[in-house]
Amino acid sequence: MQMTLKEYAANLSTFYVYGCVVRDRTRFGFIADRWYTDEEVEEEEKSRSSRDRRDKHLVTFFRNGDPGKQWGWTLLEDWATVYIGAATKPQSQFIALEMEDSSAYVIGSGVSYMDTPVEDCKGNPLRGGIRRTKMIEGYAYVCGGVRSVGKRLGKGEWFSHSQAIPELADWSEGGFDDIAGFNENDLYAVGGKGDVWHYNGKTWQQVSFPTNIWTRTVCCGGDGNVYISCYEGLTFMGRENRWKKIYDGGISLGFKDMVWHEGKVWCTNDNGVWTIENGKLARASGLPSDIYVCSGSLSVNDGVMLMAGLGGAAFMENGQWHNLFLRGEMEMAVRKSNAP
């Protein structure tokens, strides 16, 4: 199941993964950014090119594919920050969305195409840039600046929740950085200075949240609790207007992703992996080094948790971890194979 050197060289050499998504238990997606050498960085600075505009790869992995045909990639040239999402409704697809101009590339269900930018779609939900995409009950949702929330209905069409949420008086105060839901009628969107909103299937209401620290991530747990993490990992659990602090913070990067998998919350950033169990947050224990090094981003769907980052990618299913690739080992092997 591990990626071969030939597959790595074709799909990911000189790139690093910074986002991942599980479409279903057999289909995984990744977003990878170009890794520049010192010489390339110097040339980039001389030409005043934007660091954010380096080439991206949308990489796909199909566990049930034929050997040699499980991995594939699509070049996203001159795209700024890209978020990778997925949906199983109305079709099973991967969706790459650019933060700045809301460009959209779709792959799956036998077709691949550039969709209409979200800001030009029917039902455009965007007031500001895209900051996250999540699958909720099979549909792709986005959230973003100035309290934007939307649901993708299909090619070129979205449903906007944004009009039901008051705009921020001061746009510099942020917007929504993450969204999650128990279902489509029980959603939470978070961002800004403790700016938390709940959708009950009819209306959006601002939640009375116990801090004005910048909120980063949200997870709707299988135990019925909502978990919200803030700057430096300050974390709360509860729901609606009832919240309890469970971690004081002090983590330099804070959490990039929080997901529920196999009875607990999993949290990660580029520096490590944590779990929340019985209201207590702690470093994840028992992870082999070749799994731990893959920390960075998390995605869960269909009984599988995927983790990917600077060090590589791995997934957990039925309590077992499986490594897909280790970037350091692969890059070293590629260099050796190219040596005269």
PyMOL commands that set and color helices and strands:
alter all, ss='L'
color gray80, all
select helices_A, chain A and resi 5-11+38-46+51-53+118-120+162-164+171-173+231-233+289-292+327-338
alter helices_A, ss='H'
color red, helices_A
select strands_A, chain A and resi 15-24+27-34+56-62+71-76+82-87+93-98+104-108+111-115+130-136+139-144+148-154+157-160+178-183+186-191+195-199+204-206+215-220+226-230+235-239+242-247+257-261+264-269+272-277+280-283+297-301+304-309+312-317+320-326
alter strands_A, ss='S'
color yellow, strands_A
deselect
rebuild
show_as cartoon
